[in-house]
């Protein structure tokens, strides 16, 4: 057998393993588990860290204010040094729409050793704890919630006995680049952290989606959230690992009532979103970076390359093996495209999108070694130990 045939065979074997042995990551039926209304509705503190979010707040904040929740709930929006009037706009929206009580406050600049977002979250949790809530909803400023979102999250947490329930918000897919990149982003995340394994006790797999996490307040205090993960750039995965590592029961699934309203119209916008933390997810380890690049190439690039190479040089075995691997890859991507309501002709283009992610990951490492590091809302974190517990 030629080298090309061997490489194609290894790639096909990798895809068969991913198809059958990686927690059925490609399925999109992991939604909020069975739930029923509790006898009494616990109080909830909703914490929203916000830095320069005036562009998206008019779409997201009214959805939180309008939550139809039978228990006591209050929103704490933390204006983290915004320069665009985020705090003032939040107060105006609350006055205009009414609904849940809103408190807007600012924590000041984060001290050494804290990422800005987690410092804002810490301040918001402190404000919420003064009211003694049983649960905390940590949600980003670009996330819009259906009117029954909070009710459904709390009911699921109570019914399943979960310490943390998280939903992967449905990201916007309107521009061409969003259609190419966004569904793949969630697909790759699920491949790294299969949702079925996250929800099982006794497994090490732990992840959350930072845009929407309902967390039991007692669990947060026991796990020292967010102090224990104050260095984290990829804070959602770090939070989930801290909770699960302390014996907590967590759950993550795809959203039906939670959407991100933040636009990523250009490739540059999506590139920045991924590359800002990709190398942090690899723990700033060059060997992990090399392994990731080789793995992406073997799994996603080899199938089409060996298919066309086999056809070009007259090697039916290479063409068949490469084509089968590409077919399996395409088939596993179809459910995610359906979930996002996208045309299925995008499925065979996954190798191209994976190549973009490979370049974004390498660029993230280049930025790190140039001293730029990961960033959140204008702040840069270049320290090699700036991520804890690591999306992810």
C-alpha positions as CSV (number, residue, x, y, z in Angstrom):
1,X,0.0,0.0,0.0
2,X,1.2,3.5,-0.8
3,X,1.8,6.2,1.8
4,X,-1.3,8.1,0.5
5,X,-3.5,5.0,1.0
6,X,-2.2,4.5,4.5
7,X,-2.8,8.1,5.5
8,X,-6.3,7.9,4.0
9,X,-7.0,4.7,6.0
10,X,-5.9,6.3,9.2
11,X,-8.1,9.3,8.6
12,X,-11.1,7.1,7.9
13,X,-10.4,5.1,11.1
14,X,-10.2,8.4,13.0
15,X,-13.6,9.3,11.7
16,X,-15.2,6.0,12.5
17,X,-13.9,6.3,16.0
18,X,-15.3,9.9,16.3
19,X,-18.6,8.7,14.9
20,X,-19.1,5.9,17.4
21,X,-16.9,6.5,20.4
22,X,-16.8,10.3,21.1
23,X,-20.1,10.6,23.0
24,X,-22.1,10.9,19.8
25,X,-21.0,14.5,19.8
26,X,-22.6,15.1,16.4
27,X,-26.1,14.7,17.6
28,X,-28.1,17.8,18.4
29,X,-30.8,16.4,20.6
30,X,-29.3,17.4,23.9
31,X,-31.8,20.0,25.0
32,X,-33.1,20.9,28.5
33,X,-33.9,17.7,30.3
34,X,-37.3,16.6,31.5
35,X,-38.6,19.1,34.0
36,X,-41.8,20.1,35.9
37,X,-42.7,23.2,37.9
38,X,-41.3,23.0,41.4
39,X,-43.6,23.5,44.4
40,X,-41.8,26.7,45.3
41,X,-39.8,28.9,43.0
42,X,-36.4,29.8,44.4
43,X,-35.0,33.3,44.2
44,X,-32.5,34.1,41.4
45,X,-29.9,36.8,41.0
46,X,-29.1,37.5,37.4
47,X,-25.5,38.7,36.9
48,X,-24.6,40.5,33.6
49,X,-21.0,41.6,33.1
50,X,-21.0,44.3,30.4
51,X,-18.1,46.2,28.8
52,X,-18.9,48.5,25.9
53,X,-22.1,46.7,25.0
54,X,-24.3,49.6,24.0
55,X,-24.7,48.2,20.5
56,X,-26.4,45.0,21.6
57,X,-28.0,45.9,24.9
58,X,-31.3,47.2,23.4
59,X,-31.8,43.7,21.9
60,X,-30.7,41.7,24.9
61,X,-31.6,43.5,28.2
62,X,-35.3,43.9,27.5
63,X,-35.6,40.2,27.2
64,X,-34.2,39.7,30.7
65,X,-36.4,42.5,32.1
66,X,-39.4,40.7,30.6
67,X,-38.7,37.3,32.2
68,X,-42.0,35.6,33.2
69,X,-40.7,34.1,36.4
70,X,-43.0,33.1,39.3
71,X,-40.4,33.6,42.0
72,X,-38.2,36.6,43.0
73,X,-35.6,37.6,40.5
74,X,-33.4,40.6,40.2
75,X,-30.8,41.7,37.6
76,X,-27.4,43.0,38.5
77,X,-25.6,44.5,35.5
78,X,-22.0,45.3,36.1
79,X,-20.7,48.1,33.9
80,X,-17.0,47.1,33.6
81,X,-15.4,50.4,32.6
82,X,-17.4,51.0,29.5
83,X,-16.7,54.0,27.3
84,X,-19.9,53.9,25.3
85,X,-22.5,54.7,28.0
86,X,-23.4,51.0,28.6
87,X,-24.5,51.7,32.2
88,X,-26.6,54.7,31.4
89,X,-28.3,52.9,28.5
90,X,-29.1,50.0,30.8
91,X,-30.9,52.3,33.2
92,X,-32.8,54.0,30.4
93,X,-34.0,50.6,29.1
94,X,-35.1,49.5,32.6
95,X,-37.1,52.8,32.9
96,X,-38.6,52.3,29.5
97,X,-39.5,48.6,29.7
98,X,-40.0,48.0,33.4
99,X,-40.1,44.3,34.5
100,X,-37.5,42.7,36.8
101,X,-35.7,45.1,39.2
102,X,-32.3,46.2,37.8
103,X,-29.2,47.3,39.6
104,X,-26.3,48.9,37.7
105,X,-23.0,49.2,39.3
106,X,-19.3,49.3,38.5
107,X,-16.4,47.4,40.1
108,X,-13.5,49.6,39.0
109,X,-10.4,48.2,37.4
110,X,-9.5,44.6,38.2
111,X,-6.6,44.0,40.5
112,X,-3.5,42.0,39.4
113,X,-4.3,38.4,38.9
114,X,-7.9,38.9,37.6
115,X,-9.3,38.8,34.1
116,X,-11.6,41.8,33.7
117,X,-14.8,39.8,32.9
118,X,-14.4,37.5,36.0
119,X,-13.7,40.6,38.2
120,X,-17.0,42.0,36.9
121,X,-18.7,38.7,37.6
122,X,-17.3,38.6,41.1
123,X,-18.7,42.1,41.8
124,X,-22.1,41.1,40.4
125,X,-22.2,37.9,42.5
126,X,-21.4,40.0,45.5
127,X,-24.3,42.3,44.8
128,X,-26.6,39.4,44.2
129,X,-25.6,37.5,47.4
130,X,-26.7,40.5,49.5
131,X,-30.2,39.5,48.5
132,X,-29.7,35.8,49.4
133,X,-30.7,34.1,46.2
134,X,-30.7,30.3,45.9
135,X,-29.5,30.5,42.2
136,X,-27.3,32.7,40.1
137,X,-27.9,33.2,36.4
138,X,-24.6,34.3,34.8
139,X,-25.4,35.6,31.3
140,X,-23.5,37.8,28.8
141,X,-24.7,41.2,27.7
142,X,-25.3,40.0,24.1
143,X,-27.6,37.1,25.1
144,X,-31.4,37.4,24.5
145,X,-33.7,35.2,26.4
146,X,-37.2,34.0,25.6
147,X,-39.8,35.1,28.2
148,X,-39.8,31.7,29.8
149,X,-36.0,31.1,29.7
150,X,-35.3,31.6,33.4
151,X,-38.4,29.6,34.4
152,X,-37.3,26.6,32.2
153,X,-33.7,26.7,33.5
154,X,-34.7,26.7,37.1
155,X,-37.3,24.0,36.6
156,X,-34.6,21.8,34.9
157,X,-32.1,22.4,37.6
158,X,-34.6,21.5,40.3
159,X,-36.0,18.5,38.6
160,X,-32.5,17.0,37.7
161,X,-30.7,18.0,40.9
162,X,-28.1,19.9,38.9
163,X,-25.7,22.3,40.5
164,X,-25.1,24.1,37.2
165,X,-27.3,24.1,34.0
166,X,-25.8,25.8,31.0
167,X,-27.2,26.4,27.5
168,X,-25.1,26.9,24.4
169,X,-26.7,30.1,23.0
170,X,-27.7,29.9,19.4
171,X,-25.3,32.3,17.7
172,X,-26.2,34.6,14.8
173,X,-25.9,33.1,11.3
174,X,-26.8,35.8,8.7
175,X,-23.7,36.8,6.8
176,X,-21.8,34.4,4.5
177,X,-18.9,34.0,6.9
178,X,-21.3,33.4,9.9
179,X,-22.9,30.6,7.9
180,X,-19.5,29.0,7.2
181,X,-17.9,29.4,10.6
182,X,-20.5,29.6,13.3
183,X,-22.2,26.2,13.1
184,X,-18.7,24.7,12.9
185,X,-17.7,26.5,16.0
186,X,-20.4,24.8,18.0
187,X,-19.7,21.5,16.2
188,X,-16.0,21.6,17.2
189,X,-16.9,22.5,20.7
190,X,-19.2,19.5,21.0
191,X,-16.4,17.3,19.6
192,X,-14.0,18.4,22.3
193,X,-16.6,18.3,25.1
194,X,-19.4,15.8,24.2
195,X,-22.5,17.1,25.9
196,X,-23.7,13.6,26.9
197,X,-20.5,13.0,28.9
198,X,-20.7,16.4,30.6
199,X,-24.0,15.6,32.2
200,X,-22.9,12.2,33.6
201,X,-21.6,11.9,37.1
202,X,-18.2,10.2,37.4
203,X,-16.8,11.5,34.1
204,X,-14.0,14.0,33.8
205,X,-15.6,15.9,30.9
206,X,-16.7,19.3,32.0
207,X,-17.7,22.4,30.1
208,X,-20.2,25.2,30.1
209,X,-21.3,28.0,27.8
210,X,-20.5,31.3,29.5
211,X,-23.4,33.1,27.9
212,X,-25.9,31.2,29.9
213,X,-25.1,29.4,33.2
214,X,-27.6,28.8,36.0
215,X,-25.6,28.1,39.1
216,X,-26.7,27.1,42.6
217,X,-25.4,29.9,44.9
218,X,-24.3,27.4,47.5
219,X,-22.3,25.5,45.0
220,X,-20.7,28.7,43.7
221,X,-19.6,29.6,47.2
222,X,-18.3,26.1,48.0
223,X,-16.3,26.0,44.7
224,X,-15.1,29.6,45.3
225,X,-16.5,30.9,42.1
226,X,-15.2,33.1,40.6
227,X,-12.1,33.5,42.9
228,X,-10.8,30.0,42.2
229,X,-10.7,30.7,38.4
230,X,-9.8,34.4,38.5
231,X,-6.9,33.9,36.0
232,X,-9.2,32.1,33.4
233,X,-9.6,33.5,30.0
234,X,-11.8,30.6,29.0
235,X,-13.9,31.1,32.1
236,X,-16.9,28.9,31.2
237,X,-14.8,25.7,30.9
238,X,-12.9,26.6,34.0
239,X,-16.1,27.3,36.0
240,X,-17.6,23.9,34.9
241,X,-14.4,22.1,35.9
242,X,-14.3,23.8,39.3
243,X,-18.0,22.8,40.0
244,X,-17.6,19.2,38.7
245,X,-14.2,18.8,40.4
246,X,-15.9,19.6,43.7
247,X,-18.5,16.9,43.3
248,X,-21.2,19.1,41.6
249,X,-23.6,17.8,39.0
250,X,-23.5,19.8,35.8
251,X,-25.4,19.8,32.5
252,X,-24.8,21.5,29.1
253,X,-27.0,21.4,26.1
254,X,-28.1,23.3,23.0
255,X,-30.4,26.3,23.5
256,X,-34.0,26.6,22.3
257,X,-34.8,29.9,24.1
258,X,-31.4,31.6,24.3
259,X,-29.8,33.5,21.4
260,X,-26.7,35.6,20.9
261,X,-27.5,38.9,19.1
262,X,-23.9,39.9,18.6
263,X,-23.1,40.1,14.8
264,X,-20.0,38.8,13.2
265,X,-20.5,40.0,9.7
266,X,-16.8,39.8,8.5
267,X,-14.3,37.0,8.6
268,X,-12.1,39.4,10.6
269,X,-14.7,39.5,13.4
270,X,-15.0,35.7,13.6
271,X,-11.2,35.3,13.4
272,X,-10.7,37.6,16.3
273,X,-13.4,35.8,18.3
274,X,-11.6,32.4,17.9
275,X,-7.9,33.5,17.9
276,X,-8.2,35.6,21.1
277,X,-8.3,32.5,23.2
278,X,-7.5,29.5,21.1
279,X,-3.9,29.2,22.3
280,X,-5.0,29.7,25.9
281,X,-7.2,26.6,25.4
282,X,-4.0,24.7,24.5
283,X,-2.5,26.0,27.8
284,X,0.1,27.9,25.7
285,X,1.9,24.6,25.1
286,X,3.8,24.4,21.8
287,X,3.5,20.6,21.8
288,X,-0.3,20.7,22.2
289,X,-0.3,23.3,19.4
290,X,1.7,21.0,17.1
291,X,-0.6,18.0,18.0
292,X,-3.7,20.1,17.3
293,X,-2.4,21.2,13.9
294,X,-1.5,17.7,12.9
295,X,-4.8,16.4,14.3
296,X,-6.9,18.9,12.3
297,X,-4.9,18.1,9.2
298,X,-5.3,14.4,9.6
299,X,-9.0,14.5,10.4
300,X,-10.3,17.3,8.3
301,X,-7.8,18.0,5.4
302,X,-6.6,14.5,4.6
303,X,-10.0,13.2,3.3
304,X,-10.5,15.6,0.4
305,X,-6.8,15.7,-0.4
306,X,-6.5,11.9,-0.6
307,X,-9.7,11.7,-2.6
308,X,-8.5,14.1,-5.3
309,X,-4.9,12.7,-5.1
310,X,-6.2,9.2,-5.6
311,X,-8.3,10.3,-8.6
312,X,-5.3,12.2,-10.1
313,X,-2.7,9.4,-9.8
314,X,-5.0,6.5,-10.4
315,X,-5.1,5.1,-6.9
316,X,-8.7,3.8,-6.4
317,X,-7.9,2.7,-2.8
318,X,-6.8,6.2,-1.8
319,X,-9.8,7.8,-3.5
320,X,-12.3,5.4,-1.9
321,X,-10.8,5.7,1.6
322,X,-10.6,9.5,1.4
323,X,-14.1,9.8,0.0
324,X,-15.5,7.6,2.7
325,X,-13.8,9.6,5.4
326,X,-15.2,12.8,3.8
327,X,-18.6,11.3,3.6
328,X,-18.6,10.4,7.3
329,X,-17.4,13.9,8.2
330,X,-20.1,15.5,6.1
331,X,-22.8,13.3,7.6
332,X,-21.8,14.2,11.2
333,X,-22.0,17.9,10.3
334,X,-25.5,17.7,8.9
335,X,-27.4,17.7,12.2
336,X,-25.6,20.9,13.3
337,X,-26.5,22.7,10.0
338,X,-30.1,21.6,10.5
339,X,-30.1,23.0,14.0
340,X,-29.0,26.3,12.7
341,X,-31.4,26.2,9.7
342,X,-28.6,26.3,7.2
343,X,-28.5,24.7,3.7
344,X,-27.0,21.2,3.6
345,X,-24.6,22.1,0.7
346,X,-22.4,23.7,3.4
347,X,-21.7,20.3,4.9
348,X,-19.0,19.2,2.4
349,X,-17.2,22.6,2.9
350,X,-16.3,21.6,6.5
351,X,-12.7,20.9,5.5
352,X,-12.3,24.5,4.3
353,X,-13.8,25.8,7.6
354,X,-11.5,23.5,9.6
355,X,-8.5,24.9,7.7
356,X,-9.6,28.4,8.7
357,X,-9.8,27.2,12.3
358,X,-6.3,25.7,12.0
359,X,-5.0,29.1,10.8
360,X,-6.8,30.9,13.6
361,X,-5.2,28.7,16.2
362,X,-1.7,29.2,14.8
363,X,-2.4,33.0,14.7
364,X,-3.5,32.8,18.3
365,X,-0.1,31.3,19.2
366,X,1.7,33.9,17.1
367,X,-0.1,36.7,18.9
368,X,0.8,35.2,22.3
369,X,4.5,35.0,21.5
370,X,4.4,38.6,20.2
371,X,3.2,39.6,23.6
372,X,-0.4,40.3,22.7
373,X,-2.0,37.3,24.4
374,X,-5.7,36.7,24.8
375,X,-8.1,39.6,25.2
376,X,-11.6,40.4,26.4
377,X,-13.2,43.8,25.5
378,X,-10.0,45.7,25.0
379,X,-8.0,44.1,27.8
380,X,-5.1,41.8,26.9
381,X,-3.9,38.9,29.1
382,X,-0.5,37.8,27.9
383,X,0.6,35.7,30.9
384,X,1.2,32.0,30.0
385,X,-0.7,31.0,33.2
386,X,-3.7,33.1,32.3
387,X,-6.1,30.2,31.9
388,X,-7.2,27.8,34.7
389,X,-8.7,24.4,34.3
390,X,-8.7,24.3,30.7
391,X,-13.3,25.9,25.2
392,X,-13.7,24.7,24.8
